[in-house]
């Protein structure tokens, strides 16, 4: 697992995109299962319940956040095993995320793209996604879970500087 920040900030016509990625020596279908099956998402992000389909809202429990809150997550698009577009609402606000998978030569790259209206809070958002991606790596490898304290505030400055 990398404890160096990997996030990139890209400007768009509607705001910004924060992109982070990890690579896995596995087929895209296997990585897709890690990000969509409730028993597997519970290991690194949180469990979810409901009927998952485009246009439907599921309930997700943020298992690794203080108080393990539940939030609503709208599935805007689902194109297995390549693309998942989600809109989430929690106490911090509204979040729009895209998970993109590409496979080449037995390796699958998973990219999380967080669509942002502004770069406010980027110093907190970026380290959080680095942590969750490394949680996914840990869950897939069966290795020790990372400690959030190694990500925040250590990576805060890096992400704040991305926005200029």
C-alpha positions as CSV (number, residue, x, y, z in Angstrom):
1,X,0.0,0.0,0.0
2,X,1.2,3.5,-0.8
3,X,1.2,6.1,1.9
4,X,2.1,8.7,-0.6
5,X,-0.9,10.6,-2.0
6,X,-1.8,9.7,-5.5
7,X,-4.8,12.0,-6.1
8,X,-4.9,14.3,-9.1
9,X,-7.2,17.3,-9.5
10,X,-8.6,18.1,-12.9
11,X,-10.6,21.2,-13.8
12,X,-13.8,20.7,-15.7
13,X,-16.5,23.0,-17.2
14,X,-18.6,22.3,-14.0
15,X,-16.0,22.4,-11.3
16,X,-13.3,19.8,-10.6
17,X,-12.6,16.1,-10.6
18,X,-10.5,14.5,-7.9
19,X,-9.1,11.2,-9.4
20,X,-7.4,8.5,-7.4
21,X,-6.5,5.0,-8.5
22,X,-5.2,1.6,-7.5
23,X,-4.1,-1.4,-9.6
24,X,-5.0,-5.1,-8.9
25,X,-3.6,-8.3,-10.4
26,X,-7.1,-9.6,-11.1
27,X,-9.8,-9.5,-13.8
28,X,-12.1,-6.5,-13.9
29,X,-15.1,-8.7,-12.9
30,X,-13.3,-9.7,-9.7
31,X,-12.5,-6.1,-8.7
32,X,-16.1,-5.1,-9.7
33,X,-17.4,-7.6,-7.2
34,X,-15.2,-6.0,-4.5
35,X,-16.9,-2.7,-5.1
36,X,-20.5,-3.9,-5.6
37,X,-21.2,-7.0,-3.5
38,X,-22.5,-6.0,0.0
39,X,-20.5,-8.6,1.9
40,X,-17.3,-7.4,0.1
41,X,-18.0,-3.7,0.4
42,X,-18.5,-4.2,4.1
43,X,-14.8,-5.2,4.5
44,X,-13.5,-1.9,3.2
45,X,-16.2,0.8,3.0
46,X,-19.4,-0.4,4.5
47,X,-22.4,-2.7,4.0
48,X,-25.4,-1.7,2.0
49,X,-28.9,-2.8,1.7
50,X,-31.7,-2.3,-0.8
51,X,-32.4,-3.1,-4.4
52,X,-29.4,-2.0,-6.4
53,X,-30.2,-0.8,-9.9
54,X,-29.8,2.4,-11.9
55,X,-32.2,5.0,-10.7
56,X,-32.6,3.2,-7.3
57,X,-31.4,4.4,-3.9
58,X,-29.6,2.0,-1.5
59,X,-28.7,2.6,2.2
60,X,-25.0,2.4,3.0
61,X,-23.5,2.2,6.5
62,X,-20.2,4.0,6.7
63,X,-18.5,1.2,8.7
64,X,-15.2,3.0,9.3
65,X,-16.6,6.5,10.2
66,X,-17.3,7.7,13.7
67,X,-20.7,6.4,14.8
68,X,-21.0,4.2,11.7
69,X,-23.7,6.5,10.1
70,X,-26.1,5.4,7.4
71,X,-26.5,7.4,4.2
72,X,-28.5,7.3,1.0
73,X,-26.7,6.4,-2.2
74,X,-28.4,6.9,-5.6
75,X,-27.1,4.6,-8.4
76,X,-27.1,6.9,-11.4
77,X,-25.4,4.5,-13.8
78,X,-24.2,0.9,-13.6
79,X,-22.3,-0.6,-16.4
80,X,-20.7,-3.9,-15.1
81,X,-17.8,-4.3,-14.9
82,X,-16.6,-1.0,-16.1
83,X,-18.4,2.0,-14.6
84,X,-20.5,2.9,-11.5
85,X,-21.8,6.4,-11.0
86,X,-23.2,7.2,-7.5
87,X,-24.6,10.2,-5.7
88,X,-24.4,10.1,-2.0
89,X,-26.0,12.3,0.7
90,X,-24.7,12.4,4.2
91,X,-24.3,14.9,7.1
92,X,-21.3,16.5,5.3
93,X,-23.3,17.2,2.1
94,X,-23.8,15.7,-1.3
95,X,-21.1,13.7,-3.0
96,X,-21.0,12.5,-6.6
97,X,-18.5,9.6,-7.4
98,X,-17.6,7.6,-10.4
99,X,-15.8,4.3,-10.2
100,X,-14.1,3.3,-13.4
101,X,-12.4,0.0,-14.1
102,X,-10.0,-0.9,-17.0
103,X,-8.3,-4.2,-17.5
104,X,-5.1,-4.8,-19.4
105,X,-2.7,-7.8,-19.3
106,X,-4.3,-9.4,-16.2
107,X,-4.2,-6.1,-14.3
108,X,-7.3,-4.0,-13.5
109,X,-7.0,-0.3,-12.6
110,X,-9.8,1.1,-10.4
111,X,-10.1,4.8,-10.6
112,X,-12.4,6.7,-8.2
113,X,-13.4,10.1,-9.5
114,X,-15.0,12.5,-7.0
115,X,-16.9,15.2,-8.9
116,X,-16.6,18.5,-7.0
117,X,-18.4,21.8,-7.4
118,X,-15.6,23.5,-5.4
119,X,-12.3,22.5,-3.9
120,X,-13.5,23.4,-0.4
121,X,-12.6,20.6,2.0
122,X,-10.2,19.0,-0.4
123,X,-7.6,18.6,2.4
124,X,-10.1,16.2,4.1
125,X,-11.7,14.6,1.1
126,X,-8.4,13.5,-0.6
127,X,-6.9,11.7,2.4
128,X,-10.2,10.0,3.0
129,X,-10.3,8.5,-0.5
130,X,-6.6,7.4,-0.2
131,X,-7.5,5.7,3.0
132,X,-10.6,3.9,1.6
133,X,-8.7,2.8,-1.5
134,X,-6.0,1.3,0.7
135,X,-8.7,-0.3,2.8
136,X,-9.9,-2.0,-0.4
137,X,-6.3,-3.2,-1.1
138,X,-6.1,-4.5,2.4
139,X,-9.5,-6.3,2.2
140,X,-8.5,-8.0,-1.1
141,X,-5.1,-9.0,0.1
142,X,-6.2,-10.1,3.6
143,X,-3.5,-7.8,5.1
144,X,-3.8,-5.5,8.1
145,X,-6.1,-2.6,7.8
146,X,-4.5,0.8,7.4
147,X,-4.7,3.4,10.2
148,X,-6.5,6.6,9.2
149,X,-4.1,8.6,11.3
150,X,-1.4,7.8,8.7
151,X,-3.5,9.6,6.1
152,X,-4.9,12.6,7.9
153,X,-3.6,15.1,8.7
154,X,-0.4,13.8,7.0
155,X,-1.8,14.2,3.4
156,X,-3.9,17.3,4.1
157,X,-1.4,19.8,2.7
158,X,-0.8,17.8,-0.5
159,X,-4.5,17.9,-1.4
160,X,-4.9,21.6,-0.3
161,X,-2.0,22.5,-2.6
162,X,-3.7,20.7,-5.6
163,X,-6.3,23.4,-5.7
164,X,-3.6,26.2,-5.9
